[in-house]
Amino acid sequence: MNISRIALFLTLGFAALAASLPRAAAAVANGQPAPDFVLTDIDGQARHLSDYRGKVVVLEWNNPDCPIVHKHYDSGNIPRLQKAAEADGVVWLLINSGAPGKEGADYSADQIKAWLKERGAEPTAYLRDPTGAVGHLYSAQTTPHLFVITAAGTLVYHGAIDSIASANPADIPRAENYVAEALAAVKAGQPVAKASSRPYGCSVKY
């Protein structure tokens, strides 16, 4: 099977997966305070969401083994957005809610750091959520699944990174990047036009 046929197969498969997923449940709602939580990062430091009050925060659910995560990281798409956002003072937190023994959950701290470095990714922190408590609190469904929280602690976006639910990196340039648009609106003090979307990717491995 040639590469183009493989890409088409993956695209159709993940599009079907995305279509079968329900929209984010009511555990979190736009316009409401984002629920606080505490998780330990890969360096052993406890991180409370409330520690970052006064800063815009992006939460991104991550699984290093997910092909859709690879699409956006191997291409540099999410790492570029991370760096641009952090240059504006945004806090970007990666969260892995995989249960021990599940796909992508058991990487060591050094392995995660190497994975990020190889892709030029520089999140503020990489957090582990082995019980899935925070993932369930936010109804995180896929990797990636992203949430944008204002400096006042209000959730203003949740959903996919962009508008094309595929595994093909060639789709990135023509996709509408919902997270970039949400961050730009927040920076400008404007309402987020597209406040939610259907996330796509691999299911979170609770």
N, C-alpha and C positions, 0 to 999 in steps of 0.2 A: 504494500500500500504506500503510495507516494505521500510526500509531506502535505500537499494541498488537500488530499482526501482525508488525511488524519485530522487536519485543522477543521475541515468541514464537519467531520464526525464529532469532534469535541465541541464545536460550536453548537451543533444541533442538540447534543446531549445536555450541555449546560443550559441552553435556552429552555429546554424542556424541564430541567430541574428548577430553574428560576420560576417558570410559569406555574409549577406545582406547589410552590411555597406560598403560604399565606402572607399577607402583609403584616408588618410589625404589630404585635399585639399591644393592648392598652396599658401595659406595665409602665411605659413611658409615653408621654404625649407632648407634641410641640406646643410651645407657649407655657409649659409647666416647668417647675424646677427639676433639673436632672437629679435623680437619686444619688445620694452620697454613697461611697463605698471605700473600703480599704483593701488593697492587694499588695503582695510582696513582689518587688521587681527581681530581675535575675541576679542582681548584686546583693539581695537580701534586705533591701531597704523597704520599709512600709510606705506606701503611697496612698494618701487619702485624696479623693477627688476634690474635697473641700480645701485642700492645701493650695489649690490653684484658682481659688476665687479671686476675681479681678483680672483673670486672663481668659482669653478664648481657648477652649479645649476641643480637640478632636479625639474621639475614641474610635479605634479601628480593631476589629476582631481579626486575628491572624492565625494561620496554620502554614508553617513553612513547606509542607508537602502538598498543598492544594495547587492544582494547575492554574486556577484563576488568580491565585496569589502570585504565582510565578509570572503569569502574563503581565501583571502590573508592576512587579518588582524587577524581573529580568530585563524588561523594556526600559526601566528607569522612570516609569510614569508616576507611581506613588512616591518614590524617593525624591523626585524633583518637586512635587507638590509639598512634601514634608518640609524640605529645606526652605522653599519660598514662604511657607506659612510660618515656620519658626523664625525666619528673618523678620517677620512682622510681630513677633512676640507670642505666637500661638504655641500652646503645649500640645504635643502629639503623643498619645499613649496607645501602644499596641497591647492588646489583651489576647491571651491564648486560653480559651476555656475548655481545651481538650482534657478529658479525663486521663489519668495515668494508664499507659498501655494503649491508648488510642492514637490514631494517625497524627503525627506532628506534635505530640504532647511531651515527649520524653527527651528532647534535646537538652544537653547541658548548657550552662550559661556561656561557656566558651564557644560551643557550637552555634548558639544563637547569635553571639557577637560576630562570629566569622560569617555566618549567613547574611547578616545585615551589612557588614563591611564589604563583602563581595559585590553587593548590589548598590553600594553607595547610599544606603539608608541610614538616617540619623534621627530616629524617634527620640523623644524626650526620655521615654522609659519603655521597657518591655516587661509586661506584668503577667504573672501566672495566676490562673483562676481554676485550679484543679477540681474543685467541687462543682464548678459551673454556676455558683450562686450569683455572681455578677452578670454572667451571660444571660441567665434566666431573668434576673432583675430588669435587664434592658431588652429582653426578648431578642437577643442576638441570634440570627438564624444561619448566617453564611459567613464564609471567609472569602473576601472581606465583607464586612458590614460596618458602616460608618455612622457616627453621630457627631453633630456639631453643637457645642454648648457655648453660650455667650459668656462674657466676663461677669455678668450678673448671675450666672448659674442656670440660665434658661435654655432648654433644648429647642433648637430652631431647625434642625435637619436630622433625618435618619433615613438610611437606605443604601443604595448602590453608590459606588464611586462614579459611575457614568451611565450613559443611556443605552449602550450596546452590550447586551448580555451574551458575550461570546468568549471563547478561549483564544481567539486570534489576536495577537498584538497589532496586526495591521489595521484593526478596527479602532484603535485608540485615537489616532489623529482626527477621525471624523465623528467621534462620540462627543456628546455634551457632558462635560465634567461637572456633575451636580455639586460635588464637595467644593471645588474651586469657586463655583458660582456662589455657594452659600457663604464661604469665607469672605469673598469680595463684598457681598451684601452686608455682612456683619461689620466689616471694616468701614464701609461707607455709611453705616448707621441706617441702612435700609432694610425693609422686610425681605425675607428669603422667598423668592418667587416660587421655587420648587422645594417645598418643605419636606416632602417625603417621596420615596420611590421604592419599587420592589427590589430588594437586595438580590444579588446573584452570586453564585460561586459554590463551593463545597459546603455541605451542611456542617455546622459546628459539632464537633465530636464529643458531645456530653457523655 
